[in-house]
Amino acid sequence: MPPLYPLPVPAGVNVRQLGASAAWNATMPPAINFLLHRPYAYLWQSVAQVLPGNVNQQLTAISLDSGVDNAGAHSTTVNNSRYVCQLPGLYHVVGQLGLQTPAISGSSERFSQLNISVNGSAYATAPLRFDSGPANAGGTVQAATYLQLKLGDYVELYALPYFNPITCFTDYRRPSMFVHWVSRI
């Protein structure tokens, strides 16, 4: 029975083809290397950040002071809330925010939110509601989106905290962001 899909034909180089192996070596390894090492970053917060609660509903950038970044698009010291696009294209971005509830709650409507923003404009928003549980119980929320980024665009996570102040978790619920290149636009 023949296969349901065509089998790949192995590429070969004839010894009589001058320069063919040089062309193969110059063309294929960079393409394969790129496909095996597409731009990505997994960034997280290792030092707890205290977010100011406010009545003006102002967003606060989440600092991401640790991580793995194979494209050099994130600095852990300067603008450590940003992932700066080094290769234009379509990116998949996942953000997480984990917040501890304080000992005293402000009202019965305990609401915070997470935004994934590009150049300061929100693209994905996820609400975070707190129950009436014990102090420091907290909550965690994730948001995910696909973004078309141009060279130099930056992606950030923003929090809109309800409580004043509120502290981010530093365990598995910590704020984090995963960014990876999917394809050209």
Beta strands, then each sheet from edge to edge (+ up, - down):
strand 1: 40-44
strand 2: 50-51
strand 3: 60-61
strand 4: 66-69
strand 5: 82-84
strand 6: 89-100
strand 7: 111-118
strand 8: 121-129
strand 9: 139-149
strand 10: 154-160
strand 11: 166-168
strand 12: 176-183
sheet 1: 2+ 11- 6+ 12- 1+ 4-
sheet 2: 2+ 11- 6+ 9-
sheet 3: 3+ 10- 5+
sheet 4: 3+ 10- 7+ 8-
end
